[in-house]
Amino acid sequence: MGTTMTFNCADALAEVETNYRAMEMTTRAGKTVHLRNILLLPDTGLKTAMTILKSLDGKTEEGVTETLPKLRDLLLMVADDPAALKVEMKDWPLAMAMNVVQEWQKVTDLGEAQPSDS
């Protein structure tokens, strides 16, 4: 008789979460917030995050006033502790939000898996 291979969903999900790492940030209040890779969001969150990211490409001066709320929405969507992040972001200028999003994109390397340690 042939052997069967068992696929363990819990192990597979743990590996996915390791491969598609989050960016850890510490708020000024000392809270740790993880900004997840968008590929780990549920379907609706993924679609919304991708829409926000696409809307930010090639912004002109007229669109700058719309940028900060979109960046905040994106960061809250990927945060594991949106309440702590919302408090942190309340007085952020646009430049700070842009810096965090850019760093998050670098760290999570959107669209590409990180090498596994195993």
C-alpha positions, 0 to 999 in steps of 0.5 A: 500500500502507498503512504499518505502525506499529512499536511499540517495546517497549523505548522504551515500557517506558522511557517507562512507567518515566519516567512512573511514577517512583520515590522515591529515598532515601539510607540512613544508610550512604550507599546509594541505594535507589529505591522503585518505583511499585507499578504497575511491580511484577510481577503477584504483587508488585502483588497483595501490595502492594495487599493490604498497602496495603488492610490498613493502611486504618482501623487500630485500636489492636489492629492497630498491632502488625501495622503495622510488619512490613507496612510493612517488607514493602511497602517491601522489595517496592518497593525496587530494593535490598532488602538495603540497605533491610533494613539501614536499616530494622532499627531504625526505629520505626513512625513512621519507616516510616509517614513513608517510606510516606506520602512514597513514596505522594506521590512516586509518586502511586500510580495516576496517571502523572507528566507526561512531559518529552517 
